[in-house]
Amino acid sequence: MTEQYHHKWSSREGEISDGQDFSKNFLRWCNELQNFTGDDWRKVYKRISDDIKKAAQHGKDSWPPSSLEVVAYTESIIAAAMYMPFDQSAAVEDITAKEKRFETGSKECKNILSLFD
């Protein structure tokens, strides 16, 4: 993270140790990321690199993610398959609502045409 974000990382997360012991923040990060596999680390690194590139392309500043964001970067997106757009053309339409809409439309068209008489 220090390699990617330089001083932003250390200013936000603090130093790794105080010279004697590891900092509480560093130990928290270690605890939250202890089950990461090589694939997880590759996903995180790619995501962080992509975020930095996108921010640079848009002239924005990129800040390091929190430890929970880093954990979330490894999780697969489940919702994408659950929420597919609904094809309205395949929907069954209420016949009475359609007839009422047609009747109202015809009536309004007649009103508009009467303005030109």
LINPEPE-V684342 format. One record per run of one state. SS is the DSSP state (a for helix, b for strand, c for the rest). FROM is the first residue (numbers start at 1). TO is the last residue. Records with the same first field share a line. If there is no record, write none. Layout:
SS->FROM-TO + FROM-TO
This chain:
c->1-1 + 6-6 + 14-16 + 18-21 + 23-23 + 33-37 + 58-66 + 75-78 + 83-87 + 91-94 + 115-117
a->2-5 + 7-13 + 24-32 + 38-57 + 67-74 + 79-82 + 88-90 + 95-114
b->17-17 + 22-22
